[in-house]
Amino acid sequence: MAPGQILDYSFEATKPVDFNIHFHEDSGISYPIEKKGVSSDHGSFTPQKKQFYCLMWTNFQHEFVTLTYTYGVRKEQK
């Protein structure tokens, strides 16, 4: 993704999960969005720089979790 693009996302999980949007650089990993213990969320993300961004969910439960998600990238309207 690059500046001028918008990522729209939403998800639902049957149990709380940790969710983040992150990217990797030589200096480490940056997390522009990070949420802990949520079973649903939706929003939009506009990158500040060109980068490969990852959406990641972590199941910290000891049980199976079903996750449903949607996402799309669109151009920013000026």
C-alpha positions, -999 to +999 in steps of 0.1 A: +000+000+000+010+036-004-002+071+006-034+079-012-048+044-006-072+034+022-076-001+036-111-008+049-114-039+072-138-057+094-138-090+113-157-111+138-143-139+159-161-164+181-137-156+210-115-126+217-083-124+197-054-099+194-055-079+161-029-057+145-019-041+112+019-041+110+049-037+087+085-048+088+115-026+085+152-030+091+147-014+125+120-038+135+082-041+133+059-012+135+022-014+146+000+014+133-030-004+146-030-028+176-059-041+196-059-067+223-087-091+233-114-081+208-140-103+192-149-078+164-137-046+149-140-025+118-122+005+105-101+022+079-063+026+077-044+052+056-007+045+053+018+073+058+044+056+036+047+030+009+050-004+026+038-040+027+012-041+055+001-073+072-032-079+090-027-103+118-049-121+143-035-140+173-056-166+191-044-166+227-072-190+237-066-227+243-097-233+222-106-232+185-117-197+173-136-191+140-126-158+123-145-141+095-130-111+079-133-087+049-110-061+036-106-039+005-083-012-007-096+020-023-082+053-035-085+083-013-110+109-025-096+144-028 
